[in-house]
Structure formats: structure tokens, C-alpha cells
């Protein structure tokens, strides 16, 4: 049996934010905790969202202290404000960080306890506080999925939670909220979406529906991500990347991920690095190792990219796919080494050990040894 997890209502496309107010009114709540970050609040993005609340006389309080890699403190501070202000639902505004923080807040409010106890798969009993998730970047799919990631500052670990109780009530992806995002963020989040799609294809948990959406995402990313990076005001490219998030999110939300994410989580948790950049750097390295053991999915990926696969073996298709990923990363300006991100020394033992414990690790087509994980990390030093 397959179970497809997806929010019940999803608004996607240019101007869809302006259609949000009736959906909020339909929920019947009175006061929202708006979870976001300082930049989005100060830039005026948040006010565009709260204007929709005002249309239907819904009160709100803004919590804008979410960090780029949200922490346990962010979650519990948000819980305190939610309770103090007597809120009854959440509106999350931002990319993956505010979305993840909002999920953690919503689950702690209803289940109690410490968010650290939710690490792993389906560790809660009650559904999270109903959430309206307004996304502002094209890549993480956090607004669609049952996954969220919170950094435990004490252990320097990114805790991965996969929890059906975290699914939001309404998701909103309006490309008009994404046009002013910098090239670097556009590239990183776009490559994050590509990683979601490709990992969802090669994982043993994949099936026909997830393959179909993931392959469509791959095709669209290769066509439109370079355009979105080159010109952030290219609304057609922005809109197509917004649809990509839905496709890739639906795929990995239901098929799973693998060692690209397992390893990237550790780099983010220990060195506070951008998640999408870490994924992009690791993607060709991990997939090269995956293809050595199980290349059968790579001809379909090559075809989606638009590569000529006539007469090519599965291994040759895999080589072509990995080369295409590498070239796309280079085209959109993704670094290739950690030193370019200011990290010169790493604890390879710690990174490898924590990668092997990560919730995404079991979804990989093969289980690497600790030495093999270390060797993969070494390629980006």
C-alpha cells in the first residue's frame, strides 16, 4: 500500500497570495502567530501576507527571530509567544527555515514536551496546530512536506523529523513573492529541489507516482533554473520553479531521500552552512557512488534532462547525468569546495558518524561504510 501525504489545499501561481483571504476565513480561526525571519519582516513581504489576514478581521502577532538554520530555541520561543498571545493557528512566511520552525512550534503546542524528543519518524501523537504556509523561495518544499529539520545547538546536530502530524492545512506558492531573491539564494534553493527530485527517483522507496512527478521536476529545473538565476524578475521562470517545488516535494515526501541529505544535514548543523548549497555540492558525488551499485534509474533521468540516450548503457547514462548536474551547478554559481564557504577544517569522523544516523540515510540505494562516507566528504574539502 502507498500513502500520499500532501496538504489539502495548495495555491500555486502568479498572484495566488491575493486569493488567500477566503481560505483563511474558511478555517475559522481568530489569531495567528506569524512565524518568519527579520529580513522578510523588514522587507515588506510579511505585510503582504498579514494584509490577507486583515481582510477577514483575523488578528496576528509576528515572531521574526527564526535563524537560517532554525534552532530548538527558535521553536520554544515561538511556542511561548503562541501561548502568551493566545493564538489559535500559525501562518509561516518564508523559505525552509520559517516553515520548519513553524512545524516544530505547532507540534510542541499540541503535544507538549521538548522538540528534541520528536527527532525521527512519526514521534508525535497529535496533529500540529493548523498552519497556513506561505513560501517565498523555490526549492525546499517545506510548505508541502511532512519533513522538517531543527538544529540542536548543544549537540551541533540537525535533527531530521519526518512526521505526518506536521502537514500544513494550506500552502501558498506565489512567484511574485520570489522575484527579489538574490541569485545565490535562487541557485541554492533550485539545486535543493533538484536534489529532492533525483534522490526521490533513485531511492528504493520510489514508485510510479513519485517517479512521474520527480522526473517532471528534473526536466523543468534544467530548463528554467538558469533563467531564474540570470533574471530574478523572469516571472515565467519563477512560476515554473514554484511548480517544480510541488512536483519534487510530492515525490520525496512520499518516496524518501538519501545520503545527499544525510550528509548535507551534518554540514549545516555543525558549520551553519546553507542547506541547498551543501546538497548541490554533494549531489554528483553521492549519485556517482549510487550509480556504481544501481544505475537502472539513470536513463530516465538522462531523458528528462534532454540528453541523447540512444545506444547508451545504464552506466553511460549515469555518467552523463552526473556531468549534467555538475555543469548546471557551475552555471548557476554553486561552490565546489567547503573552503569557498569559509570552512577549512572539518571533523570527518563526526560528520560521517552523524550522517549514518540521519533519518534520510535509510532511503539511499546502498548503505555506505563509515570510510566511504568520509571519502565522499573529502571530495568537497
C-alpha positions as CSV (number, residue, x, y, z in Angstrom):
1,X,0.0,0.0,0.0
2,X,1.1,3.5,-0.8
3,X,0.1,6.6,1.2
4,X,0.4,10.0,-0.4
5,X,0.8,12.9,2.1
6,X,0.0,16.3,0.7
7,X,-1.7,19.4,2.1
8,X,-5.5,19.5,1.4
9,X,-5.3,23.0,-0.2
10,X,-2.4,24.3,-2.3
11,X,-2.4,27.7,-4.0
12,X,0.2,27.9,-6.8
13,X,0.9,30.6,-9.4
14,X,1.2,34.3,-10.1
15,X,-0.9,36.4,-7.8
16,X,-2.3,33.5,-5.8
17,X,-1.5,35.2,-2.5
18,X,-4.2,37.7,-3.3
19,X,-6.7,34.8,-3.2
20,X,-5.7,33.6,0.3
21,X,-8.1,35.6,2.5
22,X,-11.2,33.5,1.8
23,X,-9.3,30.3,2.6
24,X,-8.2,31.8,6.0
25,X,-11.7,32.9,6.7
26,X,-12.9,29.3,6.0
27,X,-10.6,28.0,8.7
28,X,-12.5,30.0,11.3
29,X,-9.5,31.0,13.5
30,X,-9.2,34.3,15.3
31,X,-5.5,35.0,15.9
32,X,-2.3,33.9,14.1
33,X,1.2,33.5,15.2
34,X,3.1,34.7,12.1
35,X,6.5,32.8,12.0
36,X,9.2,34.4,9.8
37,X,12.6,36.0,9.9
38,X,13.8,39.6,10.4
39,X,14.7,40.2,6.7
40,X,11.3,39.1,5.4
41,X,9.5,41.2,8.0
42,X,11.6,44.3,7.3
43,X,11.4,43.9,3.6
44,X,7.7,44.2,3.5
45,X,7.0,40.6,2.4
46,X,5.3,39.7,5.7
47,X,3.0,42.8,5.5
48,X,1.7,41.5,2.1
49,X,0.6,38.3,3.9
50,X,-0.8,39.9,7.0
51,X,-2.9,42.1,4.7
52,X,-4.8,39.0,3.8
53,X,-5.4,38.4,7.5
54,X,-6.7,41.9,7.9
55,X,-9.2,41.4,5.0
56,X,-11.1,38.9,7.1
57,X,-10.5,40.5,10.5
58,X,-8.0,38.0,11.8
59,X,-5.6,39.3,14.5
60,X,-1.9,38.3,14.5
61,X,1.4,38.6,16.3
62,X,4.7,38.4,14.5
63,X,7.6,36.2,15.6
64,X,10.5,37.1,13.3
65,X,13.6,35.6,15.1
66,X,13.9,32.4,13.1
67,X,17.6,31.7,12.1
68,X,18.6,30.4,8.6
69,X,19.1,27.0,10.3
70,X,16.3,27.1,12.8
71,X,17.2,26.1,16.4
72,X,15.4,24.4,19.3
73,X,15.4,27.9,20.9
74,X,13.6,29.3,17.9
75,X,10.9,26.6,18.3
76,X,10.4,27.0,22.1
77,X,10.5,30.8,21.9
78,X,7.7,30.6,19.3
79,X,5.7,28.2,21.5
80,X,5.9,30.7,24.4
81,X,4.7,33.5,22.3
82,X,1.9,31.4,20.8
83,X,0.6,30.6,24.3
84,X,1.1,34.1,25.8
85,X,-0.7,35.7,22.9
86,X,-3.5,33.1,22.9
87,X,-3.1,32.3,19.2
88,X,-5.1,29.5,17.7
89,X,-3.3,28.9,14.4
90,X,0.0,29.6,12.6
91,X,1.0,31.5,9.4
92,X,4.5,30.7,8.3
93,X,6.2,33.1,5.9
94,X,9.5,32.3,4.3
95,X,11.7,29.6,2.9
96,X,12.6,26.3,4.5
97,X,13.7,27.9,7.8
98,X,10.5,29.6,8.9
99,X,8.5,26.7,7.5
100,X,10.5,24.2,9.6
101,X,10.4,26.3,12.7
102,X,6.6,26.7,12.4
103,X,6.2,22.9,12.2
104,X,8.2,22.4,15.3
105,X,6.2,25.1,17.1
106,X,2.9,23.7,16.0
107,X,3.8,20.2,17.2
108,X,5.1,21.3,20.6
109,X,2.0,23.4,21.2
110,X,-0.3,20.4,20.7
111,X,1.9,17.6,22.0
112,X,3.9,19.3,24.7
113,X,7.5,18.4,25.7
114,X,10.8,19.3,24.0
115,X,11.1,19.4,20.2
116,X,14.2,17.3,20.6
117,X,12.0,14.3,21.5
118,X,10.4,14.5,18.1
119,X,13.6,13.5,16.2
120,X,13.0,10.6,13.9
121,X,9.8,9.3,12.2
122,X,6.3,10.0,13.5
123,X,7.3,10.6,17.1
124,X,4.2,12.7,18.0
125,X,0.6,11.6,18.8
126,X,-1.4,14.8,18.0
127,X,-1.6,16.8,14.8
128,X,0.2,20.2,14.8
129,X,-1.6,23.5,15.2
130,X,-3.3,24.2,11.8
131,X,-0.8,26.2,9.7
132,X,-1.1,28.3,6.6
133,X,2.3,28.1,4.9
134,X,3.3,31.0,2.6
135,X,6.5,30.1,0.8
136,X,9.0,32.7,-0.5
137,X,11.7,30.6,-2.1
138,X,11.7,27.9,-4.9
139,X,13.3,24.8,-3.6
140,X,12.8,23.4,-0.1
141,X,9.2,22.2,-0.5
142,X,9.0,22.5,3.3
143,X,5.5,24.0,2.9
144,X,4.2,20.8,1.3
145,X,6.0,18.0,3.1
146,X,5.9,16.1,6.3
147,X,9.7,16.7,6.8
148,X,11.3,19.4,8.9
149,X,14.8,20.0,10.3
150,X,15.7,21.7,13.5
151,X,19.3,22.3,14.8
152,X,20.1,21.1,18.3
153,X,22.6,23.8,19.3
154,X,24.0,21.7,22.2
155,X,24.9,18.7,20.1
156,X,25.6,20.7,16.9
157,X,23.3,18.3,15.0
158,X,20.5,18.9,12.5
159,X,17.6,16.8,13.8
160,X,15.5,15.4,11.0
161,X,11.9,14.9,11.7
162,X,9.5,13.0,9.4
163,X,6.1,13.4,10.9
164,X,2.7,13.1,9.2
165,X,1.3,15.3,12.0
166,X,3.3,18.3,10.8
167,X,1.4,18.6,7.4
168,X,0.1,22.1,6.9
169,X,-3.5,23.0,6.2
170,X,-2.9,25.4,3.3
171,X,0.2,26.0,1.3
172,X,0.8,29.1,-0.9
173,X,3.4,29.5,-3.6
174,X,3.2,32.8,-5.3
175,X,6.2,33.5,-7.6
176,X,5.6,37.2,-7.2
177,X,7.0,36.9,-3.7
178,X,10.2,35.4,-5.1
179,X,11.3,37.9,-7.7
180,X,13.6,39.9,-5.5
181,X,15.5,37.0,-4.0
182,X,19.3,37.1,-4.7
183,X,20.9,34.9,-7.4
184,X,22.8,32.9,-4.8
185,X,19.6,32.0,-2.9
186,X,17.7,31.2,-6.1
187,X,20.5,28.9,-7.2
188,X,20.8,27.2,-3.9
189,X,17.1,26.5,-3.4
190,X,16.7,25.4,-7.1
191,X,19.5,22.9,-6.7
192,X,17.9,21.8,-3.4
193,X,14.8,21.0,-5.5
194,X,16.9,19.1,-8.0
195,X,18.4,17.1,-5.1
196,X,14.9,16.3,-3.8
197,X,13.8,15.0,-7.2
198,X,16.9,12.9,-8.0
199,X,17.1,11.3,-4.6
200,X,13.4,10.5,-4.8
201,X,14.0,8.8,-8.1
202,X,16.9,6.6,-7.1
203,X,15.6,5.6,-3.7
204,X,14.2,2.1,-3.4
205,X,11.1,3.8,-1.9
206,X,10.1,5.3,-5.3
207,X,7.0,4.2,-7.2
208,X,5.2,5.3,-10.4
209,X,3.6,8.5,-9.0
210,X,6.7,9.7,-7.3
211,X,8.8,8.9,-10.4
212,X,6.4,10.8,-12.6
213,X,6.5,14.0,-10.5
214,X,10.2,13.8,-9.8
215,X,11.1,13.3,-13.5
216,X,8.9,16.3,-14.5
217,X,10.7,18.4,-11.8
218,X,14.1,17.4,-13.2
219,X,13.1,18.4,-16.7
220,X,11.7,21.8,-15.6
221,X,14.7,22.6,-13.4
222,X,17.2,22.2,-16.1
223,X,15.1,24.4,-18.4
224,X,14.1,27.2,-16.0
225,X,16.6,27.4,-13.1
226,X,19.3,29.1,-15.2
227,X,16.8,31.6,-16.3
228,X,15.5,32.3,-12.8
229,X,19.1,32.8,-11.6
230,X,20.0,35.1,-14.5
231,X,17.0,37.3,-14.1
232,X,15.0,37.1,-10.9
233,X,12.2,39.1,-12.5
234,X,11.6,36.5,-15.2
235,X,8.1,35.6,-13.9
236,X,7.7,32.7,-16.2
237,X,10.9,31.1,-14.9
238,X,9.9,31.9,-11.3
239,X,6.4,30.4,-11.7
240,X,7.8,27.2,-13.3
241,X,10.2,26.8,-10.4
242,X,7.3,27.3,-8.0
243,X,5.5,24.3,-9.7
244,X,8.8,22.4,-9.5
245,X,8.7,22.6,-5.7
246,X,5.3,21.0,-5.7
247,X,6.4,18.2,-8.0
248,X,9.7,17.5,-6.2
249,X,8.0,17.9,-2.8
250,X,5.3,15.4,-3.6
251,X,8.0,13.0,-4.8
252,X,10.4,13.0,-1.8
253,X,7.6,13.5,0.7
254,X,6.3,10.1,-0.2
255,X,9.4,8.2,-1.6
256,X,12.1,9.4,0.7
257,X,15.6,10.9,0.3
258,X,19.1,9.5,0.8
259,X,22.7,10.2,1.6
260,X,23.0,13.6,-0.1
261,X,20.6,15.0,2.5
262,X,22.0,12.8,5.3
263,X,25.5,14.3,4.7
264,X,24.3,17.9,4.0
265,X,22.4,18.0,7.3
266,X,25.6,17.5,9.2
267,X,27.4,20.3,7.3
268,X,24.5,22.6,8.1
269,X,24.3,21.5,11.8
270,X,28.0,21.8,12.6
271,X,29.1,24.7,10.4
272,X,25.8,26.6,9.8
273,X,26.1,26.3,6.0
274,X,23.3,26.9,3.5
275,X,21.4,23.6,3.1
276,X,20.8,23.9,-0.7
277,X,24.5,24.7,-1.4
278,X,25.6,21.6,0.6
279,X,23.1,19.5,-1.3
280,X,24.3,20.8,-4.6
281,X,28.0,20.1,-3.8
282,X,27.3,16.6,-2.6
283,X,24.7,15.5,-5.2
284,X,27.1,14.5,-8.1
285,X,29.4,12.8,-5.6
286,X,26.8,10.7,-3.9
287,X,25.0,9.8,-7.1
288,X,28.2,8.6,-8.7
289,X,28.5,6.1,-5.9
290,X,24.8,5.2,-6.1
291,X,25.1,4.6,-9.9
292,X,28.0,2.2,-9.4
293,X,25.7,-0.1,-7.4
294,X,22.3,0.6,-9.0
295,X,22.3,2.6,-12.3
296,X,18.9,1.5,-13.6
297,X,17.1,4.8,-12.9
298,X,19.6,7.0,-14.6
299,X,18.5,6.5,-18.2
300,X,15.1,8.0,-17.3
301,X,16.8,10.9,-15.5
302,X,19.0,11.5,-18.6
303,X,16.0,11.5,-20.8
304,X,14.2,14.1,-18.6
305,X,17.3,16.3,-18.8
306,X,17.1,16.1,-22.5
307,X,20.3,14.1,-23.1
308,X,20.7,11.7,-26.0
309,X,20.5,8.2,-24.6
310,X,20.3,6.2,-27.8
311,X,22.6,3.2,-27.6
312,X,23.9,4.2,-24.2
313,X,24.2,1.7,-21.3
314,X,22.8,2.5,-17.9
315,X,26.3,3.3,-16.6
316,X,26.9,5.7,-19.5
317,X,23.6,7.4,-18.9
318,X,24.6,7.8,-15.2
319,X,27.9,9.4,-16.2
320,X,26.1,11.8,-18.5
321,X,23.6,12.7,-15.8
322,X,26.3,13.4,-13.2
323,X,28.2,15.5,-15.7
324,X,25.0,17.5,-16.5
325,X,24.4,18.1,-12.8
326,X,27.9,19.3,-12.3
327,X,27.6,21.6,-15.3
328,X,24.3,23.0,-14.0
329,X,25.8,23.7,-10.6
330,X,28.7,25.5,-12.2
331,X,26.3,27.5,-14.5
332,X,24.3,28.8,-11.5
333,X,27.3,29.6,-9.4
334,X,27.4,26.8,-6.8
335,X,30.8,26.5,-5.0
336,X,32.6,23.1,-5.3
337,X,34.6,23.2,-2.1
338,X,33.9,23.9,1.6
339,X,36.9,26.3,1.6
340,X,34.8,28.6,-0.6
341,X,32.3,28.8,2.2
342,X,35.0,29.6,4.8
343,X,35.3,26.1,6.2
344,X,38.9,24.8,6.1
345,X,38.9,22.1,8.7
346,X,36.2,19.5,9.4
347,X,35.8,16.7,11.8
348,X,35.3,13.9,9.3
349,X,34.6,11.2,11.9
350,X,31.8,13.2,13.5
351,X,30.3,14.1,10.1
352,X,30.4,10.5,8.9
353,X,29.0,9.0,12.1
354,X,26.1,11.5,12.3
355,X,25.4,11.1,8.6
356,X,24.9,7.3,9.2
357,X,22.4,8.0,12.0
358,X,20.5,10.6,9.9
359,X,16.8,9.9,9.2
360,X,17.4,10.2,5.5
361,X,20.2,7.6,5.3
362,X,18.0,4.5,5.1
363,X,16.5,5.8,1.8
364,X,19.8,5.5,-0.1
365,X,20.1,2.8,-2.7
366,X,23.1,1.4,-0.8
367,X,24.5,1.7,2.7
368,X,28.0,3.1,2.7
369,X,30.6,2.2,5.3
370,X,32.0,5.0,7.5
371,X,35.1,5.1,5.4
372,X,33.1,5.5,2.2
373,X,31.1,8.4,3.8
374,X,34.4,10.0,4.8
375,X,35.8,9.6,1.3
376,X,32.7,11.3,-0.1
377,X,33.1,14.2,2.3
378,X,36.8,14.5,1.3
379,X,35.8,15.3,-2.3
380,X,34.5,18.7,-1.2
381,X,37.4,19.7,1.1
